Amino acid sequence: MKTIPIITSTEAAKKVKEGDILFQGGFGMTGNPVHLMNALAEIGTGGLTFVGNNVGEPGLGGGKLLRNGQIKKMIGSFFTSNPDAVKAAQEGLVEYELLPQGSLAEAIRAGGAGIGGFYTPTSAGTLIAKDKETKIINGIEQVFIPGIRANVAFIRAWRADTAGNLQYRMTEQNFNRAMATAADLVIAEVQEIVPVGQIKPEDIHTPGCYIDFLVEEKLTAEDLGSSASVSSSKKVDEVRMNMAKRALVELKKGDVVNLGIGIPTLVADLITDEHGIILHTENGMLGVGPVPTDGGGAMDYPVNAGKIPVTALKGSSYFDSADSFAMIRGGHIDVAIMGGLEVDEKQNLANWAVPGKPLLGVGGAMDLAAGAKKLIITMTHTNPDGSSKIVPACTLPLTAKGVVDLIITDLAVFDYSTGSLTLIDLLPGADLETVRAKTAAQFVEKL
């Protein structure tokens, strides 16, 4: 069996050439080949097109390349989490292309499978689809996404054997598995390298035929940035918790549920074994449990889509980002609960962009909005200036069209059961007159 060369991080970084397209695996700093990226930052190779879900945290991994001015263009899903990326985009220092997270993962998988591209309903009718080819398939508008390949892929796995077979740990599969298949040169940074045969065939996630070089680098908590540990000082106000409690009422035993960042994550704290609800997180986990209480962080536990360490319940499973979004687009997620900036009378949702600010963070929202069987939006009823978030027609950039099933605000609950926006419930402390006064959209009352 072929033996894969083992090299140093510096030797690996020297294989990246000026102007290359570079894949960086990882979701946040989880499964991130941080040592390879740091070595590349030291060498200073520039003019790079960076492809990854995000560019890490400021000064960590791809964040170092960004600060050094080595990135010419970034292609990804969520750059908002790195203030350096926002600043570079605002000042025109880097070009950028934003793709929904599922479209990004599938584009990389397509590139690795020799497929030219694919059509997806995700992002149809939104700014993301502007100037892209679209087609009506089975009566649904779909957007064409070309496959993506790179010159070099830097990926991270937990273990490798000397034949280059890789095993990932918990949610560290994320983008790494697809990226390992879709680059001309693939370099895997791993925690340990063992003799061939020590990883059982059924435990191999990436076969060695995809790997060109191995680098052994020990990961530490310091390498993981903000997800290295869990804060125990979580404070939640009663209003937000009331919204989470009302959302929980909508969930049924056996439901597979995806929770967005913000108010939706509070629902997880309310779920018990008796509820029988299965939580899904788009970075590659089914069966998400509560945050750990022993002070452990991402070195000890999987992370969720908010990059927060979580526990795994009995029967949990891990998978890569492309499989995760295939679950979403394929209709295998029963309910998605996410935040919103605007919802209108036509069930349209806007929750990812505000005019005048750089459009740098779509994440998995568009995929979930288009793919979940039921979509619940939790949000405050009004903006800080008192204007309504429930409007006749969305004025903010759309996330998806005609997808919202239920709206839960700090004042009321609306659905579309009558064929129109319909008020069906009031939250504690709210009254009908206040809801009428603070809702810009026309609605039917069904209390």
C-alpha positions in Angstrom: 0.0 0.0 0.0 1.2 3.5 -0.9 2.9 5.5 1.9 1.9 9.2 2.1 4.8 11.6 2.7 4.9 13.3 6.1 6.1 16.9 6.0 6.2 19.9 8.2 3.7 22.8 8.2 6.3 25.1 6.7 7.0 22.6 3.9 3.3 22.3 3.3 2.8 26.0 3.2 5.6 26.4 0.5 3.5 24.2 -1.8 0.9 27.1 -2.1 1.8 29.3 -5.1 1.1 33.0 -5.7 -2.5 33.4 -7.0 -3.7 29.9 -6.0 -7.2 29.0 -5.1 -7.0 27.6 -1.5 -9.5 25.5 0.3 -9.5 25.8 4.1 -11.6 23.2 6.0 -13.3 23.9 9.3 -16.4 25.4 10.7 -15.2 28.4 12.7 -12.0 27.1 14.4 -13.4 23.5 14.7 -11.7 21.2 12.3 -9.6 24.1 11.1 -6.1 23.4 9.8 -4.8 26.3 11.9 -1.2 25.3 11.9 -1.0 25.1 8.1 -2.7 28.5 7.8 -0.3 30.0 10.4 2.7 28.6 8.5 1.3 30.1 5.2 0.9 33.4 7.0 4.6 33.3 8.0 5.7 32.6 4.4 3.5 35.4 3.0 2.4 33.9 -0.3 -0.3 36.3 -1.6 -2.9 36.9 -4.3 -4.9 34.0 -3.0 -8.5 33.1 -3.6 -9.6 31.8 -0.2 -12.5 29.3 -0.1 -14.1 28.3 3.2 -17.2 28.7 5.3 -15.5 31.6 7.0 -12.0 33.0 7.5 -11.8 31.9 11.2 -11.4 34.5 14.0 -9.2 37.6 13.9 -5.6 36.6 13.9 -6.3 32.9 13.9 -5.9 30.6 10.9 -7.2 32.3 7.8 -7.7 35.4 9.9 -3.9 35.8 9.8 -3.8 35.7 6.0 -6.5 38.3 5.9 -4.6 40.7 8.2 -1.4 40.1 6.2 -3.2 41.1 2.9 -2.5 37.7 1.4 -6.1 37.1 0.3 -7.2 38.7 -3.0 -10.7 37.2 -3.0 -12.8 35.2 -0.4 -15.6 32.8 -1.3 -17.7 31.6 1.6 -20.9 31.6 3.6 -20.4 33.6 6.7 -17.7 36.3 6.9 -19.5 38.5 9.4 -18.1 36.7 12.4 -14.6 38.2 11.6 -14.5 42.0 12.0 -11.3 42.0 9.9 -13.3 40.5 7.0 -16.0 43.0 7.3 -13.5 45.9 7.3 -11.6 44.5 4.3 -14.8 44.1 2.3 -16.0 47.6 3.2 -12.7 49.2 2.2 -12.5 47.3 -1.0 -9.3 45.5 0.0 -10.7 42.1 -0.9 -13.2 40.8 -3.4 -15.8 38.5 -2.0 -18.5 36.1 -3.2 -21.2 35.0 -0.8 -22.9 31.6 -1.2 -25.4 29.9 1.1 -23.7 27.4 3.3 -25.4 24.4 1.7 -24.7 25.6 -1.8 -21.0 26.1 -0.9 -20.7 22.6 0.5 -22.5 21.0 -2.5 -20.4 23.1 -5.0 -17.2 21.7 -3.4 -18.6 18.1 -3.4 -19.6 18.6 -7.1 -16.2 19.8 -7.9 -14.7 16.7 -6.3 -17.0 14.4 -8.1 -16.3 15.8 -11.6 -19.8 17.4 -11.8 -20.0 20.8 -13.5 -22.7 22.2 -11.2 -26.2 21.7 -10.0 -29.6 23.5 -9.6 -31.0 24.3 -6.2 -34.1 26.2 -4.9 -31.9 27.8 -2.3 -31.5 31.6 -2.8 -34.0 31.7 -5.7 -35.6 35.2 -5.8 -32.8 36.8 -3.6 -29.9 39.0 -4.1 -27.6 36.0 -4.0 -29.1 34.7 -7.2 -28.6 38.0 -9.1 -27.0 37.4 -12.5 -27.0 33.6 -11.9 -28.7 31.2 -14.4 -32.1 30.0 -13.2 -34.5 27.4 -14.4 -38.0 26.2 -13.5 -37.8 22.5 -12.5 -40.9 20.6 -11.4 -42.6 24.0 -11.0 -39.9 25.4 -8.7 -37.5 28.2 -9.5 -33.9 26.9 -9.1 -30.5 28.5 -9.2 -27.5 27.1 -11.0 -24.4 26.8 -8.9 -21.1 25.8 -10.6 -18.9 23.2 -9.0 -15.8 24.5 -7.2 -12.2 23.1 -7.3 -9.0 24.4 -5.8 -5.3 24.3 -6.5 -4.6 23.3 -2.9 -6.7 22.1 0.0 -5.6 22.5 3.7 -7.8 20.2 5.8 -7.8 19.0 9.4 -8.5 15.4 10.6 -8.0 13.8 14.0 -6.1 10.7 12.9 -4.4 9.5 9.8 -2.6 6.3 9.0 0.6 6.1 6.9 -1.5 5.3 3.8 -3.3 8.7 4.2 -6.7 7.3 5.4 -8.3 9.9 7.6 -10.6 9.7 10.6 -12.4 12.9 11.8 -13.5 13.6 15.4 -17.1 14.6 16.2 -18.2 17.7 14.2 -14.8 18.2 12.7 -15.9 16.6 9.4 -17.8 19.8 8.3 -16.2 21.0 5.1 -13.1 18.9 5.4 -14.4 15.7 3.8 -15.7 17.5 0.6 -12.5 19.6 0.3 -10.3 16.5 0.4 -11.9 15.4 -2.8 -11.8 18.7 -4.8 -8.3 20.0 -5.0 -5.3 19.3 -7.1 -3.1 19.0 -4.0 -4.5 17.9 -0.6 -2.6 18.4 2.6 -4.1 17.0 5.8 -3.1 18.3 9.2 -3.8 15.7 11.8 -3.4 15.2 15.6 -1.6 11.9 15.2 -0.3 9.5 12.5 -0.6 5.8 13.2 0.7 2.7 11.3 -1.5 1.5 8.4 -4.2 -0.9 9.7 -4.7 0.8 13.1 -7.7 2.7 11.8 -10.5 0.1 11.1 -11.9 0.3 7.6 -15.3 1.2 8.9 -13.8 4.1 10.8 -12.2 5.7 7.8 -14.0 8.8 6.6 -11.7 10.0 3.8 -9.8 7.2 1.9 -6.0 7.8 1.4 -6.3 8.1 -2.4 -7.4 11.7 -2.0 -4.4 12.7 0.2 -1.0 13.9 -1.0 0.8 14.9 2.2 0.3 14.6 5.9 1.4 17.0 8.6 1.3 16.0 12.3 0.4 19.0 14.5 -1.1 18.8 18.0 -4.2 20.9 18.6 -4.5 22.9 21.8 -7.4 24.9 23.3 -5.6 28.0 22.4 -5.9 27.1 18.7 -9.7 27.0 19.0 -10.3 30.7 19.9 -13.7 31.5 21.3 -15.1 27.9 21.2 -12.3 26.6 23.5 -14.6 26.8 26.5 -18.2 27.4 27.5 -19.2 30.5 29.5 -21.3 29.7 32.6 -22.7 33.2 32.9 -25.6 32.9 30.5 -28.4 35.4 31.3 -31.8 35.2 29.6 -34.6 37.7 30.1 -38.1 36.6 30.7 -39.5 38.0 27.4 -37.1 36.0 25.2 -37.7 32.9 27.3 -41.5 33.3 26.8 -40.9 33.3 23.0 -38.8 30.1 23.3 -41.5 28.4 25.4 -44.1 29.3 22.9 -42.0 27.8 20.1 -41.5 24.6 22.0 -45.3 24.2 22.0 -45.2 23.8 18.2 -42.8 20.8 18.3 -44.0 17.2 18.3 -42.4 14.1 19.6 -40.0 12.7 17.0 -39.6 16.0 15.2 -36.1 16.7 13.7 -35.5 20.3 14.5 -32.9 22.9 13.5 -32.4 25.9 15.8 -31.0 29.1 14.5 -28.7 31.5 16.4 -30.3 33.8 19.0 -33.7 33.3 20.5 -34.1 29.9 18.8 -31.2 28.5 20.7 -33.1 29.0 24.0 -35.5 26.3 22.9 -32.7 23.8 23.3 -32.5 24.6 27.0 -36.2 23.7 27.4 -36.2 20.3 25.7 -36.1 17.2 27.9 -35.9 13.5 27.1 -39.7 13.3 27.5 -40.2 15.7 24.5 -38.5 13.2 22.2 -37.2 16.0 19.9 -34.1 15.4 17.8 -32.0 18.5 17.3 -30.0 19.0 14.1 -27.1 21.4 13.5 -26.0 22.2 10.0 -22.3 21.8 10.6 -22.8 18.0 10.9 -24.6 16.6 13.9 -28.0 14.9 14.7 -28.9 14.5 18.3 -27.6 17.7 19.9 -27.7 17.8 23.7 -27.3 20.7 26.1 -24.1 22.7 26.6 -21.6 20.9 28.9 -21.5 21.8 32.6 -18.0 20.5 33.4 -16.2 23.5 31.9 -15.1 21.5 28.8 -14.9 23.1 25.4 -14.4 22.3 21.8 -11.4 20.1 22.6 -13.7 17.8 24.5 -17.1 18.2 22.8 -18.8 18.8 19.4 -19.9 22.3 18.5 -23.2 23.5 17.2 -23.9 26.1 14.4 -23.3 28.9 16.9 -19.8 27.4 17.4 -20.7 26.6 21.0 -19.6 23.3 22.5 -22.6 20.9 23.1 -23.1 17.4 24.4 -24.1 14.4 22.3 -27.3 12.5 23.3 -27.6 8.7 23.0 -28.1 7.8 19.4 -26.4 11.0 18.1 -24.5 10.9 14.8 -22.0 13.0 13.0 -21.6 13.7 9.3 -20.1 16.4 6.9 -21.6 19.7 5.8 -22.7 18.4 2.4 -24.7 15.5 3.9 -26.1 17.9 6.5 -27.5 20.2 3.8 -28.7 17.3 1.7 -30.9 16.4 4.8 -32.2 20.0 4.8 -32.9 20.4 1.1 -34.2 16.8 0.9 -37.0 17.6 3.3 -35.7 15.6 6.2 -35.8 18.5 8.7 -39.3 18.8 10.2 -39.0 22.2 11.7 -36.6 25.1 11.5 -36.7 27.9 14.0 -34.8 31.0 13.1 -34.7 34.7 13.8 -36.1 37.4 11.5 -35.6 41.0 10.5 -38.9 41.2 8.6 -41.8 38.9 7.7 -44.6 40.0 5.4 -48.2 39.2 4.4 -47.0 36.9 1.6 -45.0 34.6 4.0 -41.7 36.1 2.7 -38.7 36.3 5.1 -35.8 38.7 5.3 -33.3 37.9 8.0 -29.7 38.1 6.6 -29.0 41.6 5.3 -29.6 45.3 6.0 -29.1 47.9 3.2 -26.0 50.0 3.6 -24.1 47.2 5.3 -21.9 44.7 3.6 -23.7 41.5 2.6 -21.2 39.2 4.3 -23.2 36.5 6.3 -25.9 34.3 4.9 -24.9 31.0 6.5 -27.4 28.2 6.3 -30.5 30.4 6.6 -31.5 30.3 2.9 -31.1 26.5 2.7 -33.2 26.0 5.9 -35.9 28.4 4.9 -36.3 26.7 1.5 -35.9 23.1 2.7 -37.5 22.7 6.2 -41.1 21.3 6.2 -42.2 24.0 8.7 -40.5 27.3 9.3 -41.0 29.2 12.6 -39.7 32.8 13.0 -38.9 34.2 16.4 -38.2 37.9 16.6 -39.1 41.0 18.6 -42.3 42.6 17.3 -40.7 46.0 16.5 -37.3 47.5 15.7 -35.5 49.7 18.3 -37.1 52.8 16.6 -40.6 51.3 17.2 -41.3 50.3 13.6 -43.0 47.0 12.9 -41.1 43.9 11.8 -44.3 42.4 10.5 -44.9 44.4 7.3 -47.2 44.4 4.2 -44.1 43.6 2.0 -40.5 43.0 2.9 -38.2 46.0 2.1 -35.0 44.3 3.3 -33.2 41.7 1.1 -35.2 38.5 1.0 -33.9 35.2 2.5 -36.7 33.2 0.8 -40.1 33.7 -0.7 -43.4 32.2 0.6 -41.8 30.0 3.3 -42.9 31.3 6.7 -45.4 29.1 8.6 -45.5 30.7 12.0 -44.3 34.0 13.6 -43.6 34.3 17.3 -42.8 37.7 18.7 -42.6 39.1 22.2 -46.3 40.2 21.8 -48.1 37.7 19.6 -48.2 34.6 17.4 -49.3 34.7 13.8 -49.8 32.0 11.2 -51.3 31.8 7.7 -54.0 29.3 8.5 -56.8 31.4 6.9 -54.8 32.0 3.7 -53.7 35.4 5.1 -51.6 36.6 8.0 -53.6 35.5 11.0 -53.2 36.4 14.7 -53.7 33.2 16.7 -52.3 33.9 20.2 -51.0 36.6 22.6 -47.9 36.2 24.7 -47.9 37.0 28.4 -48.3 40.7 29.2 -49.5 41.6 25.7 -53.0 42.9 24.7 -54.8 43.0 21.4 -54.8 46.8 21.1 -51.0 46.9 21.5 -50.6 44.3 18.8 -52.8 46.1 16.4 -51.0 49.4 17.0 -47.5 47.9 16.5 -48.2 45.7 13.4 -47.9 47.4 10.1 -49.2 44.4 8.1 -52.9 43.6 7.7 -54.0 40.5 9.6 -57.0 38.4 10.5 -57.8 37.8 14.1 -58.4 34.2 15.2 -58.0 34.1 18.9 
